[in-house]
Amino acid sequence: MNQDIEAFNENQVPREQEICTKLALLINKFLPDAENRMWHGHPVWFFEGNPIVGYSKLKAGIRLMFWSGASFEEKELKPGTGKFKDASILYSSSDQIIEEDIKRWLEKARKIQWDYKNIYKRKGVLERLK
């Protein structure tokens, strides 16, 4: 795992550190071929420069976000503002993380992607990849 992501995880309070570490391990397990690094201050995994999944610290817990998650049709993932195709779930305890859910969502993240990499070139217009 990227050392900056490890440092991010270690800098959280113990409860949130557990969540971050568990999420990172699962993401790396199910997306071993994805590039991972800190992006805009948060751990993010990419395919060919396109952001796929990442997590961030919020006041209420750790938010796991899928850039194309609104297209997954998963009731547990809450869509973002609507302008983009993101959806997320908030964890306040590592016990809430269900490995089968993470695996399913990451499989969908591999198959269902919107082109965030080129969003600026397209002046904010998203196109579906593949």
C-alpha positions in Angstrom: 0.0 0.0 0.0 1.1 3.5 -0.6 3.0 4.9 2.3 1.1 8.2 2.3 -2.2 6.2 2.6 -0.7 4.3 5.5 0.2 7.6 7.2 -3.3 9.0 6.6 -4.8 5.9 8.2 -2.4 6.0 11.2 -3.2 9.7 11.8 -6.8 9.0 12.6 -8.2 8.4 16.0 -8.2 4.6 16.9 -11.9 4.0 15.9 -11.5 5.7 12.5 -8.0 4.2 12.0 -9.6 0.7 12.2 -12.2 1.7 9.6 -9.6 3.2 7.3 -7.2 0.2 7.6 -10.0 -2.3 7.0 -11.2 -0.4 3.9 -7.7 -0.1 2.5 -7.0 -3.8 3.0 -10.3 -4.8 1.3 -9.9 -2.4 -1.6 -6.3 -3.6 -2.2 -7.6 -7.2 -1.9 -10.3 -6.8 -4.5 -8.6 -4.3 -6.8 -5.0 -5.4 -6.7 -4.3 -3.9 -10.1 -5.5 -0.4 -9.2 -3.1 2.4 -8.6 -3.5 4.0 -5.1 -2.3 7.3 -3.8 -3.3 10.4 -1.9 -5.4 12.7 -4.1 -6.8 16.0 -2.8 -5.8 14.9 0.7 -7.6 11.5 0.6 -6.8 7.9 -0.2 -8.0 7.1 -3.8 -7.7 4.1 -6.1 -7.5 4.6 -9.9 -7.7 2.7 -13.1 -5.7 4.3 -15.9 -5.8 7.7 -14.1 -9.6 7.5 -13.6 -10.7 7.7 -9.9 -12.7 4.6 -8.8 -13.0 4.5 -5.1 -11.7 6.4 -2.1 -12.4 7.4 1.5 -12.3 10.5 3.6 -12.8 11.6 7.1 -16.0 13.4 8.0 -17.3 14.6 11.3 -19.7 11.6 11.6 -17.2 9.0 10.5 -15.4 7.7 7.4 -17.1 8.0 4.0 -16.3 5.4 1.4 -17.1 6.9 -2.0 -17.4 5.4 -5.4 -17.0 7.9 -8.2 -19.5 6.0 -10.4 -21.5 4.5 -7.5 -24.8 6.1 -8.4 -24.9 3.8 -11.4 -24.4 0.7 -9.3 -28.1 0.6 -8.2 -27.2 -0.3 -4.6 -29.6 0.9 -1.9 -26.8 1.1 0.7 -24.9 3.6 -1.4 -26.3 7.2 -1.2 -26.0 9.3 -4.3 -24.1 12.5 -4.2 -25.5 15.9 -5.3 -26.7 14.6 -8.7 -24.2 16.6 -10.8 -21.8 13.7 -10.8 -22.4 9.9 -10.7 -20.9 9.4 -7.2 -22.4 7.5 -4.3 -21.1 6.7 -0.8 -21.6 5.1 2.5 -20.6 6.4 5.9 -19.0 4.2 8.6 -18.8 5.0 12.2 -17.4 1.6 13.3 -15.3 -1.1 11.5 -18.0 -3.6 12.5 -20.3 -2.0 10.0 -18.1 -2.9 7.1 -19.4 -6.0 5.3 -16.8 -7.6 3.1 -19.3 -9.1 0.7 -20.8 -5.6 0.1 -17.3 -4.1 -0.5 -16.4 -6.9 -2.9 -19.7 -6.5 -4.9 -19.3 -2.7 -5.1 -15.7 -3.0 -6.2 -16.6 -5.5 -8.9 -19.2 -3.0 -10.1 -16.6 -0.2 -9.9 -14.4 -2.1 -12.2 -17.2 -2.6 -14.8 -19.2 0.7 -14.4 -17.0 3.8 -14.9 -17.7 7.3 -15.8 -14.8 9.3 -17.3 -13.8 11.6 -14.5 -10.2 11.8 -15.8 -11.3 13.9 -18.7 -14.1 15.9 -17.1 -12.3 19.2 -17.4 -11.6 18.7 -21.1 -15.3 18.0 -21.6 -16.3 21.1 -19.6 -18.0 19.2 -16.9 -19.7 16.6 -19.1 -19.3 13.0 -18.0 -19.2 10.1 -20.4 -19.6 6.5 -19.6 -16.5 4.4 -20.3 -16.4 0.9 -21.9 
